[in-house]
Amino acid sequence: MGKYRVIKSRKADSENPIILYKGDQVICREESSEDGDWAGWIYCKSKNNEGWVPKQILSKNQDTATLLEDYNAREFDIEVDEIIISNKILNGWIWGIKKGDSDIKGWVPLNHVEEI
């Protein structure tokens, strides 16, 4: 489990993050650039929402895909010096909790934190 200190503040991009469950079907709209900061993500549309999903958890069949595991796209609003505790790094982001608030998990971009 890694600990990270926030070095750059950020507000979450979405107020309504996509939440998907293993076995859900989605339509794949766009893939992120492999040369960009956010390589490895696919923009997907579910029955009631849309958002970026890591391609590693998708079993893709042309323009559709099936989720291989549960996924929640919740991002944290972060402020400098907050501590994030994480056990998952994926495609330039970490998934974890804020120190002192273990009830809510969320994503934070790796380029906004430093490992401590």
PDB file as gemmi writes it, atoms N, CA and C in Angstrom:
CRYST1    1.000    1.000    1.000  90.00  90.00  90.00 P 1                      
ATOM      1  N   MET A   1       0.854  -1.178   0.000  1.00  0.00           N  
ATOM      2  CA  MET A   1       0.000   0.000   0.000  1.00  0.00           C  
ATOM      3  C   MET A   1       0.894   1.234   0.000  1.00  0.00           C  
ATOM      4  N   GLY A   2       0.642   2.161  -0.928  1.00  0.00           N  
ATOM      5  CA  GLY A   2       1.459   3.357  -1.043  1.00  0.00           C  
ATOM      6  C   GLY A   2       0.791   4.576  -0.438  1.00  0.00           C  
ATOM      7  N   LYS A   3       1.619   5.509   0.010  1.00  0.00           N  
ATOM      8  CA  LYS A   3       1.132   6.792   0.516  1.00  0.00           C  
ATOM      9  C   LYS A   3       1.633   7.881  -0.402  1.00  0.00           C  
ATOM     10  N   TYR A   4       0.741   8.819  -0.703  1.00  0.00           N  
ATOM     11  CA  TYR A   4       1.061   9.888  -1.626  1.00  0.00           C  
ATOM     12  C   TYR A   4       0.619  11.219  -1.035  1.00  0.00           C  
ATOM     13  N   ARG A   5       1.461  12.241  -1.218  1.00  0.00           N  
ATOM     14  CA  ARG A   5       1.129  13.593  -0.789  1.00  0.00           C  
ATOM     15  C   ARG A   5       0.736  14.390  -2.028  1.00  0.00           C  
ATOM     16  N   VAL A   6      -0.381  15.095  -1.923  1.00  0.00           N  
ATOM     17  CA  VAL A   6      -0.852  15.918  -3.034  1.00  0.00           C  
ATOM     18  C   VAL A   6       0.079  17.116  -3.189  1.00  0.00           C  
ATOM     19  N   ILE A   7       0.564  17.332  -4.432  1.00  0.00           N  
ATOM     20  CA  ILE A   7       1.465  18.460  -4.716  1.00  0.00           C  
ATOM     21  C   ILE A   7       0.816  19.494  -5.635  1.00  0.00           C  
ATOM     22  N   LYS A   8      -0.386  19.158  -6.144  1.00  0.00           N  
ATOM     23  CA  LYS A   8      -1.096  20.076  -7.030  1.00  0.00           C  
ATOM     24  C   LYS A   8      -2.599  19.879  -6.824  1.00  0.00           C  
ATOM     25  N   SER A   9      -3.301  20.953  -6.470  1.00  0.00           N  
ATOM     26  CA  SER A   9      -4.747  20.891  -6.232  1.00  0.00           C  
ATOM     27  C   SER A   9      -5.484  20.584  -7.533  1.00  0.00           C  
ATOM     28  N   ARG A  10      -6.682  20.001  -7.387  1.00  0.00           N  
ATOM     29  CA  ARG A  10      -7.485  19.652  -8.563  1.00  0.00           C  
ATOM     30  C   ARG A  10      -8.931  19.424  -8.139  1.00  0.00           C  
ATOM     31  N   LYS A  11      -9.844  19.843  -9.000  1.00  0.00           N  
ATOM     32  CA  LYS A  11     -11.270  19.567  -8.812  1.00  0.00           C  
ATOM     33  C   LYS A  11     -11.658  18.409  -9.733  1.00  0.00           C  
ATOM     34  N   ALA A  12     -12.532  17.554  -9.252  1.00  0.00           N  
ATOM     35  CA  ALA A  12     -12.995  16.412 -10.044  1.00  0.00           C  
ATOM     36  C   ALA A  12     -13.665  16.890 -11.325  1.00  0.00           C  
ATOM     37  N   ASP A  13     -13.472  16.128 -12.407  1.00  0.00           N  
ATOM     38  CA  ASP A  13     -14.054  16.487 -13.700  1.00  0.00           C  
ATOM     39  C   ASP A  13     -15.558  16.251 -13.765  1.00  0.00           C  
ATOM     40  N   SER A  14     -16.039  15.246 -13.067  1.00  0.00           N  
ATOM     41  CA  SER A  14     -17.441  14.860 -13.204  1.00  0.00           C  
ATOM     42  C   SER A  14     -18.156  14.857 -11.861  1.00  0.00           C  
ATOM     43  N   GLU A  15     -19.353  15.411 -11.855  1.00  0.00           N  
ATOM     44  CA  GLU A  15     -20.178  15.358 -10.654  1.00  0.00           C  
ATOM     45  C   GLU A  15     -21.040  14.098 -10.642  1.00  0.00           C  
ATOM     46  N   ASN A  16     -21.081  13.392 -11.775  1.00  0.00           N  
ATOM     47  CA  ASN A  16     -21.887  12.181 -11.906  1.00  0.00           C  
ATOM     48  C   ASN A  16     -21.032  11.090 -12.557  1.00  0.00           C  
ATOM     49  N   PRO A  17     -20.069  10.523 -11.799  1.00  0.00           N  
ATOM     50  CA  PRO A  17     -19.154   9.552 -12.393  1.00  0.00           C  
ATOM     51  C   PRO A  17     -19.868   8.261 -12.799  1.00  0.00           C  
ATOM     52  N   ILE A  18     -19.357   7.645 -13.853  1.00  0.00           N  
ATOM     53  CA  ILE A  18     -19.915   6.386 -14.309  1.00  0.00           C  
ATOM     54  C   ILE A  18     -19.562   5.294 -13.289  1.00  0.00           C  
ATOM     55  N   ILE A  19     -20.548   4.464 -12.983  1.00  0.00           N  
ATOM     56  CA  ILE A  19     -20.357   3.324 -12.088  1.00  0.00           C  
ATOM     57  C   ILE A  19     -20.850   2.099 -12.846  1.00  0.00           C  
ATOM     58  N   LEU A  20     -19.977   1.098 -12.934  1.00  0.00           N  
ATOM     59  CA  LEU A  20     -20.293  -0.108 -13.697  1.00  0.00           C  
ATOM     60  C   LEU A  20     -19.997  -1.341 -12.857  1.00  0.00           C  
ATOM     61  N   TYR A  21     -20.628  -2.447 -13.229  1.00  0.00           N  
ATOM     62  CA  TYR A  21     -20.456  -3.699 -12.491  1.00  0.00           C  
ATOM     63  C   TYR A  21     -20.024  -4.810 -13.432  1.00  0.00           C  
ATOM     64  N   LYS A  22     -19.310  -5.767 -12.881  1.00  0.00           N  
ATOM     65  CA  LYS A  22     -18.844  -6.900 -13.667  1.00  0.00           C  
ATOM     66  C   LYS A  22     -19.998  -7.472 -14.482  1.00  0.00           C  
ATOM     67  N   GLY A  23     -19.765  -7.653 -15.781  1.00  0.00           N  
ATOM     68  CA  GLY A  23     -20.782  -8.188 -16.674  1.00  0.00           C  
ATOM     69  C   GLY A  23     -21.599  -7.139 -17.406  1.00  0.00           C  
ATOM     70  N   ASP A  24     -21.544  -5.874 -16.954  1.00  0.00           N  
ATOM     71  CA  ASP A  24     -22.267  -4.801 -17.652  1.00  0.00           C  
ATOM     72  C   ASP A  24     -21.749  -4.666 -19.077  1.00  0.00           C  
ATOM     73  N   GLN A  25     -22.639  -4.279 -19.982  1.00  0.00           N  
ATOM     74  CA  GLN A  25     -22.293  -4.015 -21.376  1.00  0.00           C  
ATOM     75  C   GLN A  25     -22.219  -2.513 -21.586  1.00  0.00           C  
ATOM     76  N   VAL A  26     -21.216  -2.066 -22.349  1.00  0.00           N  
ATOM     77  CA  VAL A  26     -21.069  -0.652 -22.672  1.00  0.00           C  
ATOM     78  C   VAL A  26     -20.770  -0.499 -24.159  1.00  0.00           C  
ATOM     79  N   ILE A  27     -21.032   0.701 -24.657  1.00  0.00           N  
ATOM     80  CA  ILE A  27     -20.662   1.066 -26.021  1.00  0.00           C  
ATOM     81  C   ILE A  27     -19.368   1.865 -25.930  1.00  0.00           C  
ATOM     82  N   CYS A  28     -18.371   1.478 -26.699  1.00  0.00           N  
ATOM     83  CA  CYS A  28     -17.072   2.148 -26.695  1.00  0.00           C  
ATOM     84  C   CYS A  28     -17.087   3.263 -27.730  1.00  0.00           C  
ATOM     85  N   ARG A  29     -16.851   4.480 -27.278  1.00  0.00           N  
ATOM     86  CA  ARG A  29     -16.937   5.647 -28.156  1.00  0.00           C  
ATOM     87  C   ARG A  29     -15.583   6.135 -28.658  1.00  0.00           C  
ATOM     88  N   GLU A  30     -14.578   6.161 -27.768  1.00  0.00           N  
ATOM     89  CA  GLU A  30     -13.303   6.790 -28.114  1.00  0.00           C  
ATOM     90  C   GLU A  30     -12.217   6.206 -27.220  1.00  0.00           C  
ATOM     91  N   GLU A  31     -11.018   6.049 -27.770  1.00  0.00           N  
ATOM     92  CA  GLU A  31      -9.882   5.583 -26.980  1.00  0.00           C  
ATOM     93  C   GLU A  31      -8.896   6.723 -26.816  1.00  0.00           C  
ATOM     94  N   SER A  32      -8.347   6.860 -25.614  1.00  0.00           N  
ATOM     95  CA  SER A  32      -7.371   7.920 -25.362  1.00  0.00           C  
ATOM     96  C   SER A  32      -6.113   7.670 -26.177  1.00  0.00           C  
ATOM     97  N   SER A  33      -5.371   8.733 -26.416  1.00  0.00           N  
ATOM     98  CA  SER A  33      -4.131   8.645 -27.191  1.00  0.00           C  
ATOM     99  C   SER A  33      -3.072   7.888 -26.396  1.00  0.00           C  
ATOM    100  N   GLU A  34      -2.440   6.935 -27.049  1.00  0.00           N  
ATOM    101  CA  GLU A  34      -1.362   6.189 -26.396  1.00  0.00           C  
ATOM    102  C   GLU A  34      -0.141   7.075 -26.129  1.00  0.00           C  
ATOM    103  N   ASP A  35      -0.059   8.209 -26.807  1.00  0.00           N  
ATOM    104  CA  ASP A  35       1.069   9.122 -26.633  1.00  0.00           C  
ATOM    105  C   ASP A  35       0.797  10.215 -25.592  1.00  0.00           C  
ATOM    106  N   GLY A  36      -0.437  10.299 -25.105  1.00  0.00           N  
ATOM    107  CA  GLY A  36      -0.805  11.361 -24.174  1.00  0.00           C  
ATOM    108  C   GLY A  36      -0.608  10.979 -22.717  1.00  0.00           C  
ATOM    109  N   ASP A  37      -0.983  11.888 -21.824  1.00  0.00           N  
ATOM    110  CA  ASP A  37      -0.862  11.662 -20.384  1.00  0.00           C  
ATOM    111  C   ASP A  37      -1.799  10.576 -19.876  1.00  0.00           C  
ATOM    112  N   TRP A  38      -2.888  10.340 -20.567  1.00  0.00           N  
ATOM    113  CA  TRP A  38      -3.903   9.423 -20.062  1.00  0.00           C  
ATOM    114  C   TRP A  38      -4.073   8.208 -20.971  1.00  0.00           C  
ATOM    115  N   ALA A  39      -2.997   7.610 -21.390  1.00  0.00           N  
ATOM    116  CA  ALA A  39      -3.059   6.410 -22.235  1.00  0.00           C  
ATOM    117  C   ALA A  39      -3.753   5.274 -21.485  1.00  0.00           C  
ATOM    118  N   GLY A  40      -4.501   4.455 -22.234  1.00  0.00           N  
ATOM    119  CA  GLY A  40      -5.092   3.254 -21.646  1.00  0.00           C  
ATOM    120  C   GLY A  40      -6.534   3.397 -21.192  1.00  0.00           C  
ATOM    121  N   TRP A  41      -7.219   4.461 -21.612  1.00  0.00           N  
ATOM    122  CA  TRP A  41      -8.606   4.693 -21.209  1.00  0.00           C  
ATOM    123  C   TRP A  41      -9.519   4.683 -22.434  1.00  0.00           C  
ATOM    124  N   ILE A  42     -10.740   4.178 -22.254  1.00  0.00           N  
ATOM    125  CA  ILE A  42     -11.742   4.166 -23.322  1.00  0.00           C  
ATOM    126  C   ILE A  42     -12.993   4.876 -22.816  1.00  0.00           C  
ATOM    127  N   TYR A  43     -13.493   5.818 -23.622  1.00  0.00           N  
ATOM    128  CA  TYR A  43     -14.716   6.536 -23.261  1.00  0.00           C  
ATOM    129  C   TYR A  43     -15.902   5.642 -23.616  1.00  0.00           C  
ATOM    130  N   CYS A  44     -16.697   5.283 -22.599  1.00  0.00           N  
ATOM    131  CA  CYS A  44     -17.780   4.316 -22.756  1.00  0.00           C  
ATOM    132  C   CYS A  44     -19.120   4.921 -22.371  1.00  0.00           C  
ATOM    133  N   LYS A  45     -20.173   4.376 -22.966  1.00  0.00           N  
ATOM    134  CA  LYS A  45     -21.544   4.768 -22.648  1.00  0.00           C  
ATOM    135  C   LYS A  45     -22.298   3.543 -22.149  1.00  0.00           C  
ATOM    136  N   SER A  46     -22.892   3.685 -20.957  1.00  0.00           N  
ATOM    137  CA  SER A  46     -23.735   2.623 -20.398  1.00  0.00           C  
ATOM    138  C   SER A  46     -25.194   2.990 -20.633  1.00  0.00           C  
ATOM    139  N   LYS A  47     -26.106   2.241 -20.044  1.00  0.00           N  
ATOM    140  CA  LYS A  47     -27.534   2.534 -20.194  1.00  0.00           C  
ATOM    141  C   LYS A  47     -27.899   3.916 -19.684  1.00  0.00           C  
ATOM    142  N   ASN A  48     -27.201   4.367 -18.612  1.00  0.00           N  
ATOM    143  CA  ASN A  48     -27.626   5.620 -17.983  1.00  0.00           C  
ATOM    144  C   ASN A  48     -26.501   6.620 -17.710  1.00  0.00           C  
ATOM    145  N   ASN A  49     -25.300   6.362 -18.231  1.00  0.00           N  
ATOM    146  CA  ASN A  49     -24.207   7.296 -17.968  1.00  0.00           C  
ATOM    147  C   ASN A  49     -23.081   7.051 -18.969  1.00  0.00           C  
ATOM    148  N   GLU A  50     -22.053   7.889 -18.905  1.00  0.00           N  
ATOM    149  CA  GLU A  50     -20.893   7.700 -19.756  1.00  0.00           C  
ATOM    150  C   GLU A  50     -19.666   8.238 -19.054  1.00  0.00           C  
ATOM    151  N   GLY A  51     -18.498   7.728 -19.449  1.00  0.00           N  
ATOM    152  CA  GLY A  51     -17.259   8.183 -18.850  1.00  0.00           C  
ATOM    153  C   GLY A  51     -16.090   7.319 -19.276  1.00  0.00           C  
ATOM    154  N   TRP A  52     -14.905   7.693 -18.796  1.00  0.00           N  
ATOM    155  CA  TRP A  52     -13.674   6.985 -19.131  1.00  0.00           C  
ATOM    156  C   TRP A  52     -13.513   5.746 -18.262  1.00  0.00           C  
ATOM    157  N   VAL A  53     -13.126   4.638 -18.904  1.00  0.00           N  
ATOM    158  CA  VAL A  53     -12.966   3.343 -18.239  1.00  0.00           C  
ATOM    159  C   VAL A  53     -11.601   2.773 -18.634  1.00  0.00           C  
ATOM    160  N   PRO A  54     -10.849   2.192 -17.686  1.00  0.00           N  
ATOM    161  CA  PRO A  54      -9.561   1.598 -18.044  1.00  0.00           C  
ATOM    162  C   PRO A  54      -9.763   0.429 -19.013  1.00  0.00           C  
ATOM    163  N   LYS A  55      -8.990   0.412 -20.079  1.00  0.00           N  
ATOM    164  CA  LYS A  55      -9.191  -0.630 -21.083  1.00  0.00           C  
ATOM    165  C   LYS A  55      -8.849  -2.023 -20.554  1.00  0.00           C  
ATOM    166  N   GLN A  56      -8.025  -2.106 -19.497  1.00  0.00           N  
ATOM    167  CA  GLN A  56      -7.656  -3.400 -18.930  1.00  0.00           C  
ATOM    168  C   GLN A  56      -8.836  -4.157 -18.315  1.00  0.00           C  
ATOM    169  N   ILE A  57      -9.909  -3.440 -17.973  1.00  0.00           N  
ATOM    170  CA  ILE A  57     -11.042  -4.117 -17.336  1.00  0.00           C  
ATOM    171  C   ILE A  57     -12.206  -4.310 -18.312  1.00  0.00           C  
ATOM    172  N   LEU A  58     -11.916  -4.140 -19.604  1.00  0.00           N  
ATOM    173  CA  LEU A  58     -12.930  -4.308 -20.641  1.00  0.00           C  
ATOM    174  C   LEU A  58     -12.579  -5.489 -21.539  1.00  0.00           C  
ATOM    175  N   SER A  59     -13.577  -6.303 -21.835  1.00  0.00           N  
ATOM    176  CA  SER A  59     -13.441  -7.326 -22.866  1.00  0.00           C  
ATOM    177  C   SER A  59     -14.152  -6.768 -24.083  1.00  0.00           C  
ATOM    178  N   LYS A  60     -13.358  -6.254 -25.028  1.00  0.00           N  
ATOM    179  CA  LYS A  60     -13.893  -5.489 -26.145  1.00  0.00           C  
ATOM    180  C   LYS A  60     -14.235  -6.394 -27.325  1.00  0.00           C  
ATOM    181  N   ASN A  61     -15.365  -6.084 -27.969  1.00  0.00           N  
ATOM    182  CA  ASN A  61     -15.801  -6.769 -29.176  1.00  0.00           C  
ATOM    183  C   ASN A  61     -16.291  -5.699 -30.140  1.00  0.00           C  
ATOM    184  N   GLN A  62     -15.400  -5.203 -30.987  1.00  0.00           N  
ATOM    185  CA  GLN A  62     -15.667  -4.105 -31.912  1.00  0.00           C  
ATOM    186  C   GLN A  62     -16.051  -2.848 -31.138  1.00  0.00           C  
ATOM    187  N   ASP A  63     -17.300  -2.370 -31.276  1.00  0.00           N  
ATOM    188  CA  ASP A  63     -17.706  -1.123 -30.618  1.00  0.00           C  
ATOM    189  C   ASP A  63     -18.382  -1.320 -29.264  1.00  0.00           C  
ATOM    190  N   THR A  64     -18.433  -2.536 -28.763  1.00  0.00           N  
ATOM    191  CA  THR A  64     -19.023  -2.798 -27.454  1.00  0.00           C  
ATOM    192  C   THR A  64     -17.993  -3.505 -26.571  1.00  0.00           C  
ATOM    193  N   ALA A  65     -18.290  -3.538 -25.280  1.00  0.00           N  
ATOM    194  CA  ALA A  65     -17.398  -4.224 -24.345  1.00  0.00           C  
ATOM    195  C   ALA A  65     -18.187  -4.698 -23.139  1.00  0.00           C  
ATOM    196  N   THR A  66     -17.643  -5.700 -22.476  1.00  0.00           N  
ATOM    197  CA  THR A  66     -18.195  -6.233 -21.238  1.00  0.00           C  
ATOM    198  C   THR A  66     -17.201  -5.952 -20.123  1.00  0.00           C  
ATOM    199  N   LEU A  67     -17.712  -5.502 -18.973  1.00  0.00           N  
ATOM    200  CA  LEU A  67     -16.852  -5.217 -17.828  1.00  0.00           C  
ATOM    201  C   LEU A  67     -16.374  -6.520 -17.196  1.00  0.00           C  
ATOM    202  N   LEU A  68     -15.072  -6.588 -16.926  1.00  0.00           N  
ATOM    203  CA  LEU A  68     -14.474  -7.762 -16.304  1.00  0.00           C  
ATOM    204  C   LEU A  68     -14.457  -7.658 -14.784  1.00  0.00           C  
ATOM    205  N   GLU A  69     -14.711  -6.454 -14.260  1.00  0.00           N  
ATOM    206  CA  GLU A  69     -14.766  -6.223 -12.812  1.00  0.00           C  
ATOM    207  C   GLU A  69     -15.575  -4.963 -12.555  1.00  0.00           C  
ATOM    208  N   ASP A  70     -15.986  -4.775 -11.310  1.00  0.00           N  
ATOM    209  CA  ASP A  70     -16.698  -3.552 -10.933  1.00  0.00           C  
ATOM    210  C   ASP A  70     -15.783  -2.345 -11.141  1.00  0.00           C  
ATOM    211  N   TYR A  71     -16.390  -1.199 -11.471  1.00  0.00           N  
ATOM    212  CA  TYR A  71     -15.620   0.024 -11.698  1.00  0.00           C  
ATOM    213  C   TYR A  71     -16.424   1.241 -11.284  1.00  0.00           C  
ATOM    214  N   ASN A  72     -15.757   2.166 -10.604  1.00  0.00           N  
ATOM    215  CA  ASN A  72     -16.348   3.437 -10.198  1.00  0.00           C  
ATOM    216  C   ASN A  72     -15.387   4.537 -10.615  1.00  0.00           C  
ATOM    217  N   ALA A  73     -15.858   5.507 -11.392  1.00  0.00           N  
ATOM    218  CA  ALA A  73     -15.001   6.581 -11.907  1.00  0.00           C  
ATOM    219  C   ALA A  73     -14.922   7.798 -10.978  1.00  0.00           C  
ATOM    220  N   ARG A  74     -15.340   7.674  -9.727  1.00  0.00           N  
ATOM    221  CA  ARG A  74     -15.301   8.803  -8.799  1.00  0.00           C  
ATOM    222  C   ARG A  74     -13.883   9.343  -8.677  1.00  0.00           C  
ATOM    223  N   GLU A  75     -13.747  10.652  -8.822  1.00  0.00           N  
ATOM    224  CA  GLU A  75     -12.473  11.342  -8.623  1.00  0.00           C  
ATOM    225  C   GLU A  75     -12.578  12.195  -7.372  1.00  0.00           C  
ATOM    226  N   PHE A  76     -11.464  12.339  -6.690  1.00  0.00           N  
ATOM    227  CA  PHE A  76     -11.423  13.222  -5.523  1.00  0.00           C  
ATOM    228  C   PHE A  76     -11.119  14.656  -5.936  1.00  0.00           C  
ATOM    229  N   ASP A  77     -11.739  15.620  -5.248  1.00  0.00           N  
ATOM    230  CA  ASP A  77     -11.227  16.983  -5.213  1.00  0.00           C  
ATOM    231  C   ASP A  77     -10.042  16.905  -4.258  1.00  0.00           C  
ATOM    232  N   ILE A  78      -8.909  17.436  -4.656  1.00  0.00           N  
ATOM    233  CA  ILE A  78      -7.718  17.331  -3.802  1.00  0.00           C  
ATOM    234  C   ILE A  78      -7.082  18.696  -3.593  1.00  0.00           C  
ATOM    235  N   GLU A  79      -6.452  18.842  -2.421  1.00  0.00           N  
ATOM    236  CA  GLU A  79      -5.746  20.061  -2.050  1.00  0.00           C  
ATOM    237  C   GLU A  79      -4.311  19.695  -1.674  1.00  0.00           C  
ATOM    238  N   VAL A  80      -3.391  20.611  -1.916  1.00  0.00           N  
ATOM    239  CA  VAL A  80      -1.981  20.397  -1.599  1.00  0.00           C  
ATOM    240  C   VAL A  80      -1.824  19.942  -0.149  1.00  0.00           C  
ATOM    241  N   ASP A  81      -0.953  18.960   0.057  1.00  0.00           N  
ATOM    242  CA  ASP A  81      -0.576  18.359   1.342  1.00  0.00           C  
ATOM    243  C   ASP A  81      -1.554  17.321   1.861  1.00  0.00           C  
ATOM    244  N   GLU A  82      -2.690  17.090   1.201  1.00  0.00           N  
ATOM    245  CA  GLU A  82      -3.536  15.970   1.605  1.00  0.00           C  
ATOM    246  C   GLU A  82      -2.777  14.677   1.330  1.00  0.00           C  
ATOM    247  N   ILE A  83      -3.107  13.638   2.085  1.00  0.00           N  
ATOM    248  CA  ILE A  83      -2.457  12.341   1.924  1.00  0.00           C  
ATOM    249  C   ILE A  83      -3.480  11.353   1.350  1.00  0.00           C  
ATOM    250  N   ILE A  84      -3.050  10.649   0.297  1.00  0.00           N  
ATOM    251  CA  ILE A  84      -3.866   9.616  -0.333  1.00  0.00           C  
ATOM    252  C   ILE A  84      -3.184   8.279  -0.080  1.00  0.00           C  
ATOM    253  N   ILE A  85      -3.942   7.308   0.374  1.00  0.00           N  
ATOM    254  CA  ILE A  85      -3.430   5.955   0.597  1.00  0.00           C  
ATOM    255  C   ILE A  85      -4.021   5.076  -0.494  1.00  0.00           C  
ATOM    256  N   SER A  86      -3.142   4.422  -1.244  1.00  0.00           N  
ATOM    257  CA  SER A  86      -3.577   3.704  -2.436  1.00  0.00           C  
ATOM    258  C   SER A  86      -2.980   2.311  -2.520  1.00  0.00           C  
ATOM    259  N   ASN A  87      -3.767   1.380  -3.070  1.00  0.00           N  
ATOM    260  CA  ASN A  87      -3.234   0.048  -3.356  1.00  0.00           C  
ATOM    261  C   ASN A  87      -3.416  -0.315  -4.831  1.00  0.00           C  
ATOM    262  N   LYS A  88      -3.772   0.706  -5.655  1.00  0.00           N  
ATOM    263  CA  LYS A  88      -3.983   0.437  -7.075  1.00  0.00           C  
ATOM    264  C   LYS A  88      -3.532   1.634  -7.907  1.00  0.00           C  
ATOM    265  N   ILE A  89      -2.645   1.362  -8.866  1.00  0.00           N  
ATOM    266  CA  ILE A  89      -2.201   2.369  -9.827  1.00  0.00           C  
ATOM    267  C   ILE A  89      -2.567   1.840 -11.206  1.00  0.00           C  
ATOM    268  N   LEU A  90      -3.220   2.694 -11.996  1.00  0.00           N  
ATOM    269  CA  LEU A  90      -3.678   2.253 -13.304  1.00  0.00           C  
ATOM    270  C   LEU A  90      -3.695   3.422 -14.282  1.00  0.00           C  
ATOM    271  N   ASN A  91      -2.949   3.313 -15.356  1.00  0.00           N  
ATOM    272  CA  ASN A  91      -2.992   4.268 -16.468  1.00  0.00           C  
ATOM    273  C   ASN A  91      -2.820   5.728 -16.025  1.00  0.00           C  
ATOM    274  N   GLY A  92      -1.846   5.975 -15.151  1.00  0.00           N  
ATOM    275  CA  GLY A  92      -1.554   7.343 -14.737  1.00  0.00           C  
ATOM    276  C   GLY A  92      -2.413   7.864 -13.599  1.00  0.00           C  
ATOM    277  N   TRP A  93      -3.191   6.997 -12.955  1.00  0.00           N  
ATOM    278  CA  TRP A  93      -4.063   7.390 -11.845  1.00  0.00           C  
ATOM    279  C   TRP A  93      -3.881   6.419 -10.691  1.00  0.00           C  
ATOM    280  N   ILE A  94      -4.166   6.898  -9.475  1.00  0.00           N  
ATOM    281  CA  ILE A  94      -4.193   6.013  -8.310  1.00  0.00           C  
ATOM    282  C   ILE A  94      -5.615   5.964  -7.763  1.00  0.00           C  
ATOM    283  N   TRP A  95      -6.000   4.807  -7.247  1.00  0.00           N  
ATOM    284  CA  TRP A  95      -7.299   4.572  -6.632  1.00  0.00           C  
ATOM    285  C   TRP A  95      -7.046   4.375  -5.152  1.00  0.00           C  
ATOM    286  N   GLY A  96      -7.688   5.165  -4.314  1.00  0.00           N  
ATOM    287  CA  GLY A  96      -7.432   5.022  -2.895  1.00  0.00           C  
ATOM    288  C   GLY A  96      -8.387   5.830  -2.040  1.00  0.00           C  
ATOM    289  N   ILE A  97      -7.935   6.074  -0.827  1.00  0.00           N  
ATOM    290  CA  ILE A  97      -8.714   6.827   0.156  1.00  0.00           C  
ATOM    291  C   ILE A  97      -7.897   8.025   0.614  1.00  0.00           C  
ATOM    292  N   LYS A  98      -8.599   9.041   1.096  1.00  0.00           N  
ATOM    293  CA  LYS A  98      -7.911  10.160   1.745  1.00  0.00           C  
ATOM    294  C   LYS A  98      -7.634   9.748   3.183  1.00  0.00           C  
ATOM    295  N   LYS A  99      -6.432  10.057   3.662  1.00  0.00           N  
ATOM    296  CA  LYS A  99      -6.081   9.741   5.048  1.00  0.00           C  
ATOM    297  C   LYS A  99      -7.099  10.388   5.974  1.00  0.00           C  
ATOM    298  N   GLY A 100      -7.629   9.595   6.893  1.00  0.00           N  
ATOM    299  CA  GLY A 100      -8.615  10.097   7.838  1.00  0.00           C  
ATOM    300  C   GLY A 100     -10.049   9.934   7.374  1.00  0.00           C  
ATOM    301  N   ASP A 101     -10.256   9.448   6.137  1.00  0.00           N  
ATOM    302  CA  ASP A 101     -11.610   9.258   5.616  1.00  0.00           C  
ATOM    303  C   ASP A 101     -11.645   7.971   4.787  1.00  0.00           C  
ATOM    304  N   SER A 102     -11.683   6.841   5.472  1.00  0.00           N  
ATOM    305  CA  SER A 102     -11.587   5.551   4.796  1.00  0.00           C  
ATOM    306  C   SER A 102     -12.917   5.057   4.230  1.00  0.00           C  
ATOM    307  N   ASP A 103     -13.971   5.838   4.358  1.00  0.00           N  
ATOM    308  CA  ASP A 103     -15.279   5.406   3.870  1.00  0.00           C  
ATOM    309  C   ASP A 103     -15.460   5.609   2.369  1.00  0.00           C  
ATOM    310  N   ILE A 104     -14.725   6.541   1.781  1.00  0.00           N  
ATOM    311  CA  ILE A 104     -14.921   6.887   0.374  1.00  0.00           C  
ATOM    312  C   ILE A 104     -13.623   6.660  -0.395  1.00  0.00           C  
ATOM    313  N   LYS A 105     -13.729   5.952  -1.535  1.00  0.00           N  
ATOM    314  CA  LYS A 105     -12.582   5.739  -2.406  1.00  0.00           C  
ATOM    315  C   LYS A 105     -12.759   6.586  -3.660  1.00  0.00           C  
ATOM    316  N   GLY A 106     -11.622   6.973  -4.246  1.00  0.00           N  
ATOM    317  CA  GLY A 106     -11.676   7.761  -5.460  1.00  0.00           C  
ATOM    318  C   GLY A 106     -10.355   7.726  -6.201  1.00  0.00           C  
ATOM    319  N   TRP A 107     -10.376   8.288  -7.416  1.00  0.00           N  
ATOM    320  CA  TRP A 107      -9.203   8.365  -8.277  1.00  0.00           C  
ATOM    321  C   TRP A 107      -8.515   9.722  -8.132  1.00  0.00           C  
ATOM    322  N   VAL A 108      -7.182   9.709  -8.247  1.00  0.00           N  
ATOM    323  CA  VAL A 108      -6.356  10.916  -8.230  1.00  0.00           C  
ATOM    324  C   VAL A 108      -5.283  10.735  -9.300  1.00  0.00           C  
ATOM    325  N   PRO A 109      -5.044  11.761 -10.144  1.00  0.00           N  
ATOM    326  CA  PRO A 109      -3.990  11.617 -11.152  1.00  0.00           C  
ATOM    327  C   PRO A 109      -2.602  11.570 -10.511  1.00  0.00           C  
ATOM    328  N   LEU A 110      -1.780  10.646 -10.994  1.00  0.00           N  
ATOM    329  CA  LEU A 110      -0.421  10.491 -10.462  1.00  0.00           C  
ATOM    330  C   LEU A 110       0.413  11.751 -10.609  1.00  0.00           C  
ATOM    331  N   ASN A 111       0.143  12.563 -11.643  1.00  0.00           N  
ATOM    332  CA  ASN A 111       0.956  13.762 -11.832  1.00  0.00           C  
ATOM    333  C   ASN A 111       0.547  14.898 -10.888  1.00  0.00           C  
ATOM    334  N   HIS A 112      -0.326  14.616  -9.924  1.00  0.00           N  
ATOM    335  CA  HIS A 112      -0.709  15.591  -8.908  1.00  0.00           C  
ATOM    336  C   HIS A 112      -0.240  15.184  -7.509  1.00  0.00           C  
ATOM    337  N   VAL A 113       0.506  14.063  -7.431  1.00  0.00           N  
ATOM    338  CA  VAL A 113       0.954  13.558  -6.135  1.00  0.00           C  
ATOM    339  C   VAL A 113       2.420  13.128  -6.219  1.00  0.00           C  
ATOM    340  N   GLU A 114       3.023  12.970  -5.029  1.00  0.00           N  
ATOM    341  CA  GLU A 114       4.347  12.369  -4.934  1.00  0.00           C  
ATOM    342  C   GLU A 114       4.309  11.290  -3.868  1.00  0.00           C  
ATOM    343  N   GLU A 115       5.007  10.204  -4.134  1.00  0.00           N  
ATOM    344  CA  GLU A 115       5.016   9.101  -3.170  1.00  0.00           C  
ATOM    345  C   GLU A 115       5.830   9.500  -1.954  1.00  0.00           C  
ATOM    346  N   ILE A 116       5.344   9.137  -0.773  1.00  0.00           N  
ATOM    347  CA  ILE A 116       6.070   9.446   0.464  1.00  0.00           C  
ATOM    348  C   ILE A 116       6.358   8.164   1.237  1.00  0.00           C  
TER     349      ILE A 116                                                      
END                                                                             
